[in-house]
């Protein structure tokens, strides 16, 4: 079975939560998995893994800059083995925004990198107003108001379709 690494960039922890679920699911299928957070100073050796999965969250319309930098620095390794990418964003709370050609953030991001992952997943994020600082809470509530999302300052709303996460884990397990 395969050695799979999940490299993730998260702002509030939800991308980590998705990685943990993916990791458990691929392990149930007999694979071994590791997880590593991607930070500006991360040094992650991908060469010892059979498959690579990169997950990144969106904040204010962008993935963190270290995500594209890491991909460009490792594009040869990523292209040499089965690899996947997933994005976590609130726009994907709408089912029609969960495809690479319909999710504006993923569409734009893929246009800025040379890597072409074999598998792409897009998952709805999680809004946790009580844990946000004033500025983030205000901005996110405003964005949600503009896009007709939840604005209750006490709300915690998980938009993730966990069945889609399970299907993505199955696809990762079967990638070749």
N, C-alpha and C positions, 0 to 999 in steps of 0.2 A: 504494500500500500504506500501511498504518497506522504511525503513530509510537506505540510502546507503552512506557510506563514501568512498571518493577517497583520498588515501594517496599517495603522489607523491614525487619523488626525481628528481630534474632537475638541469642541469648545466647552460643552456642558456635560459631556459624558454619555450621551445617547449613542454615538457611533461606537464607543467601547461596548455598550450593552448589546448592540447588534453583533459586533465581532465575537463577543462571548457566546452568544446564541449560535452563530455560524460555526465557531470552533467546536462546541459540544456536538452539534449535528454532524459535522464531518468526522469527528472521532467515533460517533456511533456507527458510522459506515466503515470503520476500520482504519481510518487515516490517523496520522499523528499531526498535531497542530501546535503552533506557537503564535504568540501575539506580541507585538512591539509597537509602542506609541511613537509616532513620528513627530519630533520636535525640531526646532531649528538646528540643534546640535546632534541629532541622532546619527549614529554610525551603525547601519544595519547591513549585514553581509547576507545578500540574497542567494549567493551561489550555492549554498548547501541545501537549498529547498527545491523540491520538485515542482511546486506550484506557489504562485504569489498572488495574494489578494490585497488590494489597497482600498481602504475605505476612508472617506473624507466628508466632513460636514460643511454646510454652508452657513456663513454668518454675513449678513448685509450684502448678499448677492455674490459672494466669492468663497472659493475654497482658500485655505491658508496658503501663503506663498511657498512654504516648504514642501507642499504636496507636488506642485509642478517641478520644483527644483529637484526633488528626490527622484521623480519619474525620469526627468531628462538625464540625471546623473547615472541612472540604472537602466536606461532604455534597452541596451544590448542584452542584459540579463532578462528583462521582462519579455522581450521579443523571442528569446531562445527557449521559453518554456510556457506551459499553460499559465495564463495570468488573467486576473479579473479586476474590475474596478467597480466600486459602488459609491453612490453619493446619497447623503442624508439631508433632506431639505423640506421646509414647510410647504413649498409649492407642490410637492409630490403628495400632499394630502388629497389632491384632486386626481382621481384615477387617470384622467386623460393627460396628465403631466408626468407619467411614470415611464416614459420611453425616451431613449437617447435623442430622438429627433423631435420630441415634444417638450422636453424639460429644458427651459432656456439656460439654466446654469450648466447642465451637463453638455448641452450642445455647444455652448461657448467654450467651456473648458477643453473639450475634445479637440476643438479647433486650434488650441494654443499649444498642444503637445504632439509629439511625433509617434508616441506609443499608441497602438491599436489593441486594446485588451480583447481577448476572445469572448469575454463575458462581461456584460455591464448590467448592474442593478441600480435601481433608483427607489429609495424608500422615504416615506413620509417621516418627518422628524417629530420632535416632541417639544411642546411649549410648556415651560414650568415657570410661570410668572413669579410665584413666591420666592424663588431662589435668585432671580435677576436683580442686579443693582438698578438704581433709579433710571439711569440713562438707557440701559438695555431694555428694561421693562417698558419705558415710554416709547422707544423706537419700535420695538417689536409689536406693541399694542397698536401703534399707528399703522405699521405695515399690515397687520391683520385687519384693521378697520378698513383700509383701502382695498384689501382683497377679500373682504367679507368672511374673515376668519374669527376665531374667538378672541374677545378683548377683556373678559372679566379678569381683573388684576389678581384674583385668587385662584384662577384656573390652572390645572395641570392637565394637558391634553396630549395623549400619545396618538399620533397619526399613522404609526407604523402598521402596515399590514403584515402581521407575523407569519401568515401563510405564504406570502411572497418571499419572506426571508427564508423560510424552510425550503421553498422551491429553488431559491438561489443556492442554498447549501447543497442541495441534491445535484444541481448543475455543476457546482465546484467539484463535488466528489467524483463526478463522471467526466470532467474535462480531460482531454488528452491532446 
